[in-house]
Every structure is written in structure tokens, then in C-alpha cells.
Amino acid sequence: MLKSRLLWQIWSILGFTLIISTMLFGSLVADQVKRDAVNRVEQTLHKQVQALAPVLSELLDSGVSLSPEALTRMTPGITARITLIDRRGRVLADNQKPASQMNNHSDRPEIIRAFSNTYGVVSRYSDTLKVSMLYVAIRVESAGAAEGVLRVALPITSIDEQLRSLQTRIALSALAAGVVLLAIGYILAFRLTNPVSQMTEVAREIAVGEYQLRLPENREDELGQLAAVINELAQGAQDRIEELTGHRNRLTAVLASLTEGVVAVDLDQQVQHINQAALQIFGLKYDQVIGRKFGEVQTVREIKRMVETCIDEQTNVVATIKFGSQLLECSCILMPEADAGDFSGAILVIDDATERSRLEEVRSDFVANASHELKTPIAAIRGLIETIIDDPAMPKETFSRFAERIRLQTIRLDRIVQDLLQLSRFDSSEREKHLARIDLAGLLRQVHQAKLFDAGDASVEFTLSLQESSLEVEGEAEALNQLITNLVDNAIKYTDQRDGLVQLRLSRLGSMALIEVQDNGMGISKDESQRIFERFYRVDKARSRDLGGTGLGLAIVKHIAQSHMGSVSVESQLGKGSIFSVKIPLADPLEASA
């Protein structure tokens, strides 16, 4: 409001008028007061000189000068300066300075006027006393007919002081009155200009989108009517903007919640909208895409060609496109106008089918691997049985050998089926879990004790190291037992008999329990380390089958660890051995009983 030019124009005019009026009034009052004061002093001096004339006129006859002290004794109570001058201008007596020291006064204006008119009044600077004085002189005549002039005078410095004091009081009063009047003027000007400034400010804010602002409508004049009209315009604009914003927000929320990428372009292929999913697929930021032509966006040429074809040919386009490591299913659909048959642009919908394709590939590989793994023992069993049937006279020794091979293949087939059932059970999110607090140290002791004989049969040293005497986790005892057993079995199988060593360790790692199985066996290459937890994957396929492995043991280990909110990893070097590490969150400590 203080920046309002209209307010300052009105207030400055009022202030200028007040200053001129005050100066003029003060000048007139000071001049009148000075004249009145001088007149009062003149009247007082005139009365004094009239009273002193009969007494002092007799001194003219003698022509003898009087001292100031003598004259003062003759005129007690008189504070004014008294001077007696003869016809020749010689000073005969003065109550403030010896007459002999005073110059001839015949040239003094008041003396000249007194001799010529019997009365003279002059205000001038006294060379004798060095002050401004008001002189009143009358012509006097003694009994001996001697003429002279009797003059009385008072300094007018007191009048000047009184006048300056009066001027100061007038100035202070004028200043106080001016401040009050200027304040009143400012309030009046503010009441006039403030509504105008408010309207201007609100109109400016409404123009930039602050549609919720309103002006007070407490006036009944033209300004009040103007405020009401501005409020109606703002309300209408606000209602329309809120409606459009609501539609836009709902559309934005829908697009943002989609897992598919959505890009909207106009007929000039300029990007009007893109959701977060599309930005993540392209690996771009919002300001790198929005407002630019789609042909300038950093993406694969096939997608750009899809959009170009859709708009130029006025037809919908569908394609599956390889984008780096991603497989994208793209659809570019024309976007019709709301109230017309024409098109306003196109919408590109991008579905990242990479994970779905990977899962299909995994499923296909699993089916193929499972079929192959099941087919091998079944084919062996079938071949052996058909041989036995075709040769009824088969020697008993040969028959016994074939029967043993059938038994071994049946055992292998049973292991595959059991492992598949276990894997399926841990894969299922709907299975019932029987969780309990499990002491891992006790569980590792059980596994170590159970596998000592297997390690001894394989001529492998098997050791147990427990850095913590008791570590408890929430889990399924059977599942965790199988996890540890699978890791130990693998370590024993793939460790050479000569100087073979398998170590089973338990320690705490922060809030996790760390189970490690280390061997000094054949080791695993870095490339194969990434795949050993896949189903039916074997590092050494021939050796695995010879040792009765199904290729599902480590996959089961991974699923058990994940079902316990843990993880499994491997560190290995070819020819030096491997370390399998399983991390499982520790159970919350039990509260102490009261």
C-alpha cells in the first residue's frame, strides 16, 4: 500500500497545502504580534517621558551636565534609558553613560522629528549601547524658555526574544497540528486509495492463477460494485479451473498408477504427457522428454517409427520391440477429438514384457529339464525291463545285476520327485508354515553328527566351528535342517578324497545368523557361480549324475533361505574350493520374566 502512487499524490498535495498555509499564517501572526508589542512599548515610553518632562526640563536653563548616578536618583523606578538633549544637540544627562562621553545627537532621527513635530518615535541600532532600541522623544521647554528634547528608550531585544519564542510555539503548534492533519489526511487518502490498490493486487493475483482470492464487499458505492464484479469473475474462473484440475488429477493418478508406460503426443509428434513408468523404461528424466518432438527423444528407432506411422497413416500400430535388455510390447493408438471426428494426436502404450518373457523362458526350461531328468531313469528302467522280458533264460547273475540297476534308477527317480515336491512346497505362498524358535547351534551339531559317517566314507575331514554357543531364529526346523544338509552333501560330493576338508561354521553378523559351509574341492568358475542356484543346473553334469545328484539341491537351499527372510551366496575359485554363506535374521530376544 505504501507504494501506491495515487495515495502519495493525494497526500503530497495535502501536505504541500498545509505547509504553505502554516507558513503564511505564522508570518502574518508574527508580524501582527510584533506590531502590537512595539505599540505597547511605545505607549509605555510615551507615558514615562510625559511624566519626566516637568522634572527634567528645568535642567535646560542651567546647561549643566548631570552624571548618570544623579539622573538615576532623580528618576527612581525608571528602567528605561533617559537622555536629555539641548537645542544644539548636546547631551546634558543620560542615566546609562556620562554625558561628556556622548556625541552630539542633533543628527539622530528621533531628535530631528521631536524638534520638528514635538514627538518622534524611531526603532534603530544604538551605536552607544550596541543594541537595537525603540526611542520615544518629545520636545520640552523650561520655565526660562530654553528648548530641548527628552528621550526615553528601551531595548527591543526582549520583543525579538518574545517574538522568537512566539514563533517557536507557533511552529511547534503548527507542526503538531500538521502531523495530526497529515495523519487524518493519510487516513482519508488511504480509505480512498486502499480499495483501489486491493482491487489491483487481487486482479493481478487472479491473473496468475490465485482464483481463491476475494475482495471485501462492505462498500455501497461504485468501488463496492466493482469489487463484487471482480469476485464473481474470480469465482467463475475458480470453479472452472477446479473442475479441469480435478479431471486432470484423476487422469494423472490413473496414468501414474499404471505399470505400463504411456506417452501422449499431438499431431506434430510433440510430447504432451509421459508417465513415470515410461520414463523408467526409457531411462530418461521428465524435462528431457516433455515438450520435445518424439523423434528427438533418446529411444530406439522402431518406437519412433511406430509413432510416425500411426500419425502419418492415421492407423493404429502394434509391435514387439527389443530395447537393450528389455522386451517391449508397444501399441500406438490414435487419440480422437472430443467433439469431432478428427484426431488430436496419438497415445503410445509400452508394456515391459521382459520379466514375463523371462518367466516363460524359465518355465519352459524347467519343463524341458524336468522332462529330461525324469525321462532318463524311466528310459533306463524301461530298457532293463524289456531286456529281462525278451530274455526269459537270462542267467541269474545278469538278472540280479539288471534288478539292482532298476532299483538304483527307481531311487534316483524318487529323489527327483521328492525334490520337485519340496521345491513346489517352498515356492507356494499359500502353504502353512510351522514357525518356532530354533537353536541353530544345536541344529548344526545334529547335521554334523549325522554327516560324519558320509564324510568318513568319502575320506573327507568334516569339522564344526561354533563361534556362538546359542543363536536362535524364527523358522521351520525341518526346512533349515534340509538347507544345511544340502550344502554339506554338496561340499562332500565335490571335494576330492585326498586331503579333502569340509568346514561347517556358525557366527553372528550384526542382527543376522551366518551359516558357512567351506570346502577345498574343485571350485566353481565366476560365470557358473551366477547360475548354480537355478533348477537342474549342474557344474559337472556327469559327476553329478554319478553321485546321484538331481540338480535341485541348491535351488531348494535358495528357496528355504528366502522363505526365512534370508539369503544365500557363494564365493569360489576354480581348484581352490568354495564357501557357501547363508544369512538368516535372528529372532527377537525373549523378555526376562518378572
Sequence and secondary structure as in RCSB ss.txt:
>XXXX:A:sequence
MLKSRLLWQIWSILGFTLIISTMLFGSLVADQVKRDAVNRVEQTLHKQVQALAPVLSELLDSGVSLSPEALTRMT
PGITARITLIDRRGRVLADNQKPASQMNNHSDRPEIIRAFSNTYGVVSRYSDTLKVSMLYVAIRVESAGAAEGVL
RVALPITSIDEQLRSLQTRIALSALAAGVVLLAIGYILAFRLTNPVSQMTEVAREIAVGEYQLRLPENREDELGQ
LAAVINELAQGAQDRIEELTGHRNRLTAVLASLTEGVVAVDLDQQVQHINQAALQIFGLKYDQVIGRKFGEVQTV
REIKRMVETCIDEQTNVVATIKFGSQLLECSCILMPEADAGDFSGAILVIDDATERSRLEEVRSDFVANASHELK
TPIAAIRGLIETIIDDPAMPKETFSRFAERIRLQTIRLDRIVQDLLQLSRFDSSEREKHLARIDLAGLLRQVHQA
KLFDAGDASVEFTLSLQESSLEVEGEAEALNQLITNLVDNAIKYTDQRDGLVQLRLSRLGSMALIEVQDNGMGIS
KDESQRIFERFYRVDKARSRDLGGTGLGLAIVKHIAQSHMGSVSVESQLGKGSIFSVKIPLADPLEASA
>XXXX:A:secstr
 TT HHHHHHHHHHHHHHHHHHHHHHHHHHHHHHHHHHHHHHHHHHHHHHHHHHHHTTHHHH     HHHHHHHS
TT  SEEEEEETTS EEEESSS GGGS   TT HHHHHHHHHSEEEEEEE TTTSSEEEEEEEEEE TT  EEEE
EEEEESHHHHHHHHHHHHHHHHHHHHHHHHHHHHHHHHHHHHHHHHHHHHHHHHHHHTT TT        SHHHH
HHHHHHHHHHHHHHHHHHHHHHHHHHHHHHHH SSEEEEEETT BEEEE HHHHHHHT  GGGTTTSBGGGSSS 
HHHHHHHHHHHHHTS EEEEEEETTEEEEEEEEEEE SSSSSEEEEEEEEEE HHHHHHHHHHHHHHHHHHHHHH
HHHHHHHHHHHHHHH TT  HHHHHHHHHHHHHHHHHHHHHHHHHHHHHHHH SSS    EEEEHHHHHHHHHHH
HHHHHHHTTEEEEEEESSS  EEEE HHHHHHHHHHHHHHHHHTS STTEEEEEEEEEETTEEEEEEEE SS   
HHHHTTTTSTT  SSHHHHHHTT  S HHHHHHHHHHHTT EEEEEEETTTEEEEEEEEE         
